[in-house]
Amino acid sequence: MPIAYKEVKNSKYVYFTYWDAEQKKKREIYCGSANDPSALEKAQALESELLQKQIANLQSQLKKFDIGIAKRPYKRKSKSVKSSMQDNIEMQEDLKNAKIYDPEVYYKTSEHMDEVEDDSVQLVVTSPPYNVGKGYIAYDDKKELHVYLDFLNGVWSECKKKLCKGGRIAVNIADTWRTPYIPLHCYITKQLNDLGFLMRGIVYWDKGASVGVSTAWGSWRSASNPTLRDVGEYILFFSKDSYKLEAENRISTITARQFTTYTKSLWAFKTAQRPENKEHPTPFPDELPKRLILLYTFLGGTVLDPFLGSGTTCKVAKALGRKGVGYEIDLSYKPEIEAKINTVKSIGLSLDAFTANHMKSVNQVLPTIPIVLRSNMSDSS
Ligand SMILES: C[S@@+](CC[C@H](N)C(=O)[O-])C[C@H]1O[C@@H](n2cnc3c(N)ncnc32)[C@H](O)[C@@H]1O
């Protein structure tokens, strides 16, 4: 919200807040006491001034774009230098054509996924149980290591059957510790390699301050036995049979800014906030499947999660215009899964919040701009 009210020591004040694109930070301008009507007027004037500047900026970008088109045909290469604003304008147009698909959820083991057609899935996104004794209701999360790994191997092999040629699997996993340290990401990497998947890479997900970092230092400030404290998890990336994904519908819905961020091997975002009264102990944040789905699937593609948990992957797939399919062995998570999926009423998550709000206000003033840009793009590409 550009105009915000803040309460300090029982008095309310008005602020105008905005995103400073040059400095890349949020700014707040104090406008006065909430009891003073001129404070709100001042905030509104600042808002209108900022909007005018943004419109002028957008118009000059569009002008440049039109001149470019007239002089030389549009080249795909120029996509990387387009502003994220232009990117998002096009994206909005693509998303207007997007359909919303209700995910299919099966409450049974994913060791056999007969309900899913073979060779039909563009992406498997999943986070299996970590075998650390978490309090899942039906699943025993403390198995003998070899029993656990055999079980996972069976699920990966079933996933491979369901993936199309060039389809990808992304497995989110943490190593478990301490004595002995169990490098699960190494075991699973070996399993997927042995199953014939083609390895694409590994992302380290830095959970930063959102993870309660352990204070089990080992020997404090002594070389005797200091302990490494994990602050992140891994995401392992593999492809089936080919690195390249072929599909009939080849509409991608990722912006230039998202693409440059998501293709880096270090990701940093918070863990999921567990809402009160929710049963599931280990949901991952929306951001994780969002990045994978935008990077690795086309609009309308199928996304499968064989360990659905609280339903995050299906929720995000629905919000991004993809077909979500999930398997969860524990029927008691059904209300939580359904509630999560039902929070999505329209296609949405692919625009970052600031740009989406910004575009909303710009579109109110200049409703024809997206159409002008889009028709230029499709004429010349
Ligand atoms: C780490 S959690 C997944 C969390 C999920 N990513 C989310 O955001 O909520 C793993 C889930 O796998 C489920 N599970 C365990 N064995 C399974 C099986 N054989 N088939 C399907 N689901 C299983 C567990 O009940 C648990 O909910």
The ligand as a Tripos MOL2 file, in Angstrom:
@<TRIPOS>MOLECULE
LIG
   27    29     1     0     0
SMALL
NO_CHARGES

@<TRIPOS>ATOM
      1 C1          8.4100  -33.5530    3.7190 C.3       1 LIG1
      2 S1          6.7020  -33.8790    3.6260 S.3       1 LIG1
      3 C2          6.2280  -32.9470    2.1990 C.3       1 LIG1
      4 C3          5.8570  -31.5110    2.4950 C.3       1 LIG1
      5 C4          5.3520  -30.7500    1.3080 C.3       1 LIG1
      6 N1          6.4260  -30.3950    0.4110 N.3       1 LIG1
      7 C5          4.5910  -29.4930    1.7260 C.2       1 LIG1
      8 O1          4.9040  -28.3940    1.2670 O.co2     1 LIG1
      9 O2          3.6780  -29.6280    2.5520 O.co2     1 LIG1
     10 C6          6.6050  -35.5210    3.0810 C.3       1 LIG1
     11 C7          5.2070  -36.0840    2.9810 C.3       1 LIG1
     12 O3          5.2840  -37.3440    2.3170 O.3       1 LIG1
     13 C8          4.2220  -38.1740    2.8200 C.3       1 LIG1
     14 N2          4.5050  -39.5730    2.4530 N.ar      1 LIG1
     15 C9          5.3170  -40.4460    3.0830 C.ar      1 LIG1
     16 N3          5.3320  -41.6240    2.4340 N.ar      1 LIG1
     17 C10         4.5320  -41.4940    1.3470 C.ar      1 LIG1
     18 C11         4.1540  -42.3570    0.2870 C.ar      1 LIG1
     19 N4          4.6100  -43.6080    0.2010 N.pl3     1 LIG1
     20 N5          3.3210  -41.8740   -0.6700 N.ar      1 LIG1
     21 C12         2.8380  -40.6190   -0.6020 C.ar      1 LIG1
     22 N6          3.1480  -39.7570    0.4060 N.ar      1 LIG1
     23 C13         3.9910  -40.1820    1.3620 C.ar      1 LIG1
     24 C14         4.2410  -37.8570    4.3120 C.3       1 LIG1
     25 O4          3.0090  -38.2160    4.9200 O.3       1 LIG1
     26 C15         4.5120  -36.3410    4.3000 C.3       1 LIG1
     27 O5          3.3020  -35.6330    4.3510 O.3       1 LIG1
@<TRIPOS>BOND
     1     1     2 1
     2     2     3 1
     3     2    10 1
     4     3     4 1
     5     4     5 1
     6     5     6 1
     7     5     7 1
     8     7     8 2
     9     7     9 1
    10    10    11 1
    11    11    12 1
    12    11    26 1
    13    12    13 1
    14    13    14 1
    15    13    24 1
    16    14    15 ar
    17    14    23 ar
    18    15    16 ar
    19    16    17 ar
    20    17    18 ar
    21    17    23 ar
    22    18    19 1
    23    18    20 ar
    24    20    21 ar
    25    21    22 ar
    26    22    23 ar
    27    24    25 1
    28    24    26 1
    29    26    27 1
@<TRIPOS>SUBSTRUCTURE
     1 LIG1         1 GROUP 0 **** ****
